[in-house]
């Protein structure tokens, strides 16, 4: 019939985060998250998982040809970079009180540093 949606869990990586690829063809490379595809549990990371796409001529690309672009990579293959040490880390959540209001912030498990 139609596509079945996979069960999604809490995605701890957000757009703009600096991540490192921990498995797959692009293992070891770092990049900034450009987009999160929540329904597929995937992310598009700058300069990671590069594919070649054959395009027909169009308004944006009058000659057509082969363009290189980033493909989505599964979030389980990504680890957030710790802002303090620069090494891959897991992400935790912590409740903080700011100006009398409770706010949930993300923290790096390795250093305890807050992630913006």
Secondary structure, DSSP 4 states (H G I P E B T S, - for coil): --PPPPPP------TT-EEEE-SSTTTT-EEEEEEEEGGGTEEEETTSSEEEEEE---SS-TT-EEEEEEPPEEGGGEEEEPTTT-SEE-EEEEEEEETTEEEEEEEETTT-PEE-
